[in-house]
Amino acid sequence: MRTRVTELLGIEYPIVQGGMQWVGRAELASAVSNAGGLGILTALTQPSPEDLRREIERCRELTDKPFGVNLTILPTIKPVPYEDYARAIAESGVGIVETAGRNPEPFLPLFKEAGIKVIHKCTSIRHSLKAERIGCDMVSVDGFECAGHPGEDDVTNLILLPLAARRLKIPFLASGGLGDGRGLAAALAMGADGINMGTRFMVTREAPIHESVKQAMVDASELDTALIYRSLRNTARVFKNEIAQQVLAIEAQPGETRFEDIRELVSGAKGKELLENGELDQGIWSAGMVVGLIDDIPACEELIQRIVKDAKAIINDRLQAMVAG
Ligand SMILES: Cc1cc2nc3c(=O)[nH]c(=O)nc-3n(C[C@H](O)[C@H](O)[C@H](O)COP(=O)(O)O)c2cc1C
């Protein structure tokens, strides 16, 4: 498959694994890259910029294909040395960065000077256009279906992607709700140059998380995600477990929700432990509506081959037959 994304990133298939806190480690990123997609390490999963440098080295030992690093710039309770993480990335020789959260403009000169291609992930057309204007090489358009932070506009990819195709000049990835060949073919049909997947890659053999978490996602339906933090205008889509439902109940109480009221339930440390020990009701974890389309735990190679094969069959057989003659 050849698209502007495969050309720009130097990869075989237009399939990217988006940054995932606690999940985007060298095991997963290298497996995706070895399978012909683009694997992405998550910078803030590493406790310090020095650890990130080591993780990049570890990934390099596991693959000789291109891979990227995600830098998520969000307001945090504990200050994060973003500049130092950005410098670690720029000095490591990694060729691709996925930025997300706040405006990445302050970091662009550093990345550009290092010859890095920047993919900015955003949830609206206005932010996509801004990313193009400030010099990002590509955007990842994250629809309302996505895991993590879908923004507050609630616009699905059926609308966002054609709008992006009409308005953007730079290549873009469809992100959110994608997990199979139908999704890839549809995204390409709507004008995207490739797809970005989080949840689907979380449920693969190489994802470095507990098997129970993967199995819970296999067993889940499209109704098993919840939108928490709506009342704080910082919406996050997570797996609808006991803790997510407790958070929703607190947010539904009359009056303003204070972060203090839910802080214990949603602690990052508990979420991290949950992914490691498989205790499903210990904390929260991000998951997208695409869990409804996930019913196995394949290796990344098998998954990518299947998606590409199915997408090609849809394009060459089903769609061709509809327009032939
Ligand atoms: C467990 C998990 C953790 C995530 N953490 C981050 C993150 O730290 N930074 C970020 O930019 N996106 C994060 N995401 C979002 C993904 O990169 C991607 O945009 C999203 O999963 C796409 O939607 P999908 O899950 O429907 O494929 C996370 C997603 C998941 C499933």
The ligand as an SDF file (V2000), in Angstrom:
LIG
                    3D

 31 33  0  0  0  0  0  0  0  0999 V2000
   -4.4990    2.8280   27.1430 C   0  0  0  0  0  0  0  0  0  0  0  0
   -4.4080    4.0490   26.2880 C   0  0  0  0  0  0  0  0  0  0  0  0
   -3.5750    5.0920   26.6830 C   0  0  0  0  0  0  0  0  0  0  0  0
   -3.4790    6.2370   25.8960 C   0  0  0  0  0  0  0  0  0  0  0  0
   -2.5910    7.2190   26.2570 N   0  0  0  0  0  0  0  0  0  0  0  0
   -2.3720    8.2690   25.4230 C   0  0  0  0  0  0  0  0  0  0  0  0
   -1.3680    9.2330   25.7160 C   0  0  0  0  0  0  0  0  0  0  0  0
   -0.6760    9.1560   26.7370 O   0  0  0  0  0  0  0  0  0  0  0  0
   -1.1800   10.2400   24.8360 N   0  0  0  0  0  0  0  0  0  0  0  0
   -1.9270   10.3620   23.7000 C   0  0  0  0  0  0  0  0  0  0  0  0
   -1.6880   11.2850   22.9210 O   0  0  0  0  0  0  0  0  0  0  0  0
   -2.8950    9.4690   23.3960 N   0  0  0  0  0  0  0  0  0  0  0  0
   -3.1220    8.4350   24.2220 C   0  0  0  0  0  0  0  0  0  0  0  0
   -4.0750    7.4950   23.8890 N   0  0  0  0  0  0  0  0  0  0  0  0
   -4.8690    7.6770   22.6550 C   0  0  0  0  0  0  0  0  0  0  0  0
   -4.2930    6.9150   21.4570 C   0  0  0  0  0  0  0  0  0  0  0  0
   -3.0220    7.3640   21.0880 O   0  0  0  0  0  0  0  0  0  0  0  0
   -5.2000    7.0610   20.2230 C   0  0  0  0  0  0  0  0  0  0  0  0
   -5.3020    8.4210   19.8530 O   0  0  0  0  0  0  0  0  0  0  0  0
   -6.5780    6.4920   20.4720 C   0  0  0  0  0  0  0  0  0  0  0  0
   -6.4870    5.2950   21.1920 O   0  0  0  0  0  0  0  0  0  0  0  0
   -7.3040    6.2580   19.1570 C   0  0  0  0  0  0  0  0  0  0  0  0
   -8.5650    5.7040   19.3860 O   0  0  0  0  0  0  0  0  0  0  0  0
   -8.8550    4.1020   19.3940 P   0  0  0  0  0  0  0  0  0  0  0  0
   -8.4890    3.6650   20.7500 O   0  0  0  0  0  0  0  0  0  0  0  0
  -10.2900    4.0240   19.0860 O   0  0  0  0  0  0  0  0  0  0  0  0
   -7.9760    3.4850   18.3500 O   0  0  0  0  0  0  0  0  0  0  0  0
   -4.2290    6.3560   24.6870 C   0  0  0  0  0  0  0  0  0  0  0  0
   -5.0670    5.3010   24.3190 C   0  0  0  0  0  0  0  0  0  0  0  0
   -5.1740    4.1590   25.0960 C   0  0  0  0  0  0  0  0  0  0  0  0
   -6.0700    3.0440   24.6560 C   0  0  0  0  0  0  0  0  0  0  0  0
  1  2  1  0
  2  3  1  0
  2 30  2  0
  3  4  2  0
  4  5  1  0
  4 28  1  0
  5  6  2  0
  6  7  1  0
  6 13  1  0
  7  8  2  0
  7  9  1  0
  9 10  1  0
 10 11  2  0
 10 12  1  0
 12 13  2  0
 13 14  1  0
 14 15  1  0
 14 28  1  0
 15 16  1  0
 16 17  1  0
 16 18  1  0
 18 19  1  0
 18 20  1  0
 20 21  1  0
 20 22  1  0
 22 23  1  0
 23 24  1  0
 24 25  2  0
 24 26  1  0
 24 27  1  0
 28 29  2  0
 29 30  1  0
 30 31  1  0
M  END
$$$$
